[in-house]
Amino acid sequence: MKKYTNGWKGAGAILGALGGFLYWHEVGCLTGHCPIQSHWQTMTLWGGAMGFLMTDLLQQLLKNGLNRPEKSEK
């Protein structure tokens, strides 16, 4: 399982960066007063970071959910 962990995180970061770029391209900030959304570079980095963090969170939730012992009813 440890072998593919970094691969999933990298894929999440790449998909997040792509999503950030597409968000900038389609929505963006027309006035230039938005510090993150006004430049494609910052929005791509922000999206990549969010994709990495969401993939890491999902992996932790799946790992803890699958290893949780069953509750026994009395």
Buried (B, 14 or more C-beta within 10 A) or exposed (E): EEEEEEEBBBBBBBBBBBBBBEBBEEEBBEEEEEEEBBBBEBBBBBBBBBBBBBBBEEBEEEEEEEEEEEEEEE
